[in-house]
Amino acid sequence: QVPLVESGGGLVQSGGSLRLSCAASETIFRVSIMGWYRQVPGEQRELVATIAPGDNTNYAESVKGRFTIARDNAKNTVSLQMNSLKPEDTAVYYCNANFTIIVPFDVWGQGTQVTVSS
């Protein structure tokens, strides 16, 4: 069983919207800080947004006011609503689950491509 499964990427014009979703196993989801990261070829993976089990959120400055992360505890999913998209948002977006059981663990999804055309 794949622990994290992403969906919702695609191609959109500048100014448009996309919604990403990530489904996790209940075991991982309930103890994890869930997050979205993105990576452009040749660059380091960077934080987009995270949400803790208590719904505390954290956003990269570049997406504040445009992106919204949310978790659905009944469905064990985390979503990323992306509005006012810009060409510089183009990247592969990865879902992440971060949790600690004695030692810290990071679990990653397979990634989903988001392309914003100008």
C-alpha positions, 0 to 999 in steps of 0.5 A, spaced: 500 500 500 502 506 497 502 511 504 501 517 500 497 518 494 496 525 490 491 527 485 489 534 482 495 536 478 495 539 471 495 545 466 492 551 468 493 559 465 496 564 469 491 567 474 487 560 474 486 555 480 488 548 482 486 543 487 491 538 490 489 532 494 493 527 498 490 521 501 494 518 507 493 511 511 489 513 518 495 510 522 500 516 518 495 521 518 492 522 525 499 523 528 503 527 522 504 534 520 501 534 513 505 538 508 506 540 501 512 541 498 514 543 491 521 542 486 523 545 480 528 541 476 535 543 478 533 546 484 532 544 492 525 541 494 521 547 498 516 548 503 509 550 500 505 549 506 504 545 512 498 543 517 499 540 524 493 535 527 491 541 531 490 545 524 496 550 525 498 552 519 504 554 516 505 557 509 511 559 504 511 567 503 511 566 496 504 563 497 501 566 502 494 569 501 493 565 494 494 558 497 490 554 502 492 548 506 486 544 509 486 537 512 479 532 513 480 528 519 474 524 517 477 522 510 485 522 512 486 527 506 490 533 506 488 538 500 492 544 497 487 550 494 491 554 489 488 560 487 491 566 483 497 561 480 503 564 477 508 561 472 513 561 477 508 556 481 510 551 476 513 545 479 512 538 481 508 538 488 509 533 493 505 531 499 509 529 505 507 526 512 512 528 518 511 524 524 515 522 530 515 515 533 522 515 537 525 518 531 522 522 526 520 520 519 518 523 513 513 520 508 513 522 501 508 522 495 510 520 488 509 527 486 504 531 481 506 536 476 503 543 476 504 547 470 502 554 470 502 557 463 503 565 462 
